[in-house]
């Protein structure tokens, strides 16, 4: 069985609620996280923090007490989903069949993108501003490269497949999810994934063009504004 990547908790700049925190403070924190997830799903991650505070029914000062930066709010709001991404990659690396593992992790991440547009938008925009994310991204890149190499070694993956193709695909899937009507986004994502996976096995056809110079870090875009 392949070695598992060292497991780390999902990054969150704000951390869990402080032990001994007053009940009203815990309540406000939960309302802020719920409002953030709803706002990001509807309007993307550029929603001003002040708008999220209003949606939660609290003042801006309360928001900044719990989440001093936009990045800390996004990380806390989507820490569970990010942890699921990490777990999916760890499970794929433990699979004795690397091609099955690669298919599994791509399917799980694509499903998360389609089910939660707020997470997808945040995942692709502002997670890099939070502590620990660079480490997780580096760890994920190493894990994906290992998975790709193993799938090639077992003859299940075309030799000209490059780990950057995973980034290319996730960018494409995000566009499909973002621009499709909500009712069709899951079906569109699944079809795109099927097309992609069918192109991955070894082939005697024309080689692919040179890989695009993409890394997982290129999935992330700097925030367009602060609020």
Secondary structure as UniProt FT lines:
FT   TURN            19..20
FT   HELIX           23..43
FT   TURN            45..46
FT   HELIX           49..56
FT   HELIX           60..66
FT   HELIX           70..77
FT   HELIX           79..94
FT   HELIX           98..115
FT   HELIX           117..123
FT   TURN            124..126
FT   HELIX           127..129
FT   TURN            131..132
FT   HELIX           133..153
FT   TURN            154..155
FT   TURN            159..160
FT   HELIX           164..179
FT   HELIX           182..184
FT   HELIX           185..198
FT   TURN            199..200
FT   HELIX           216..219
//
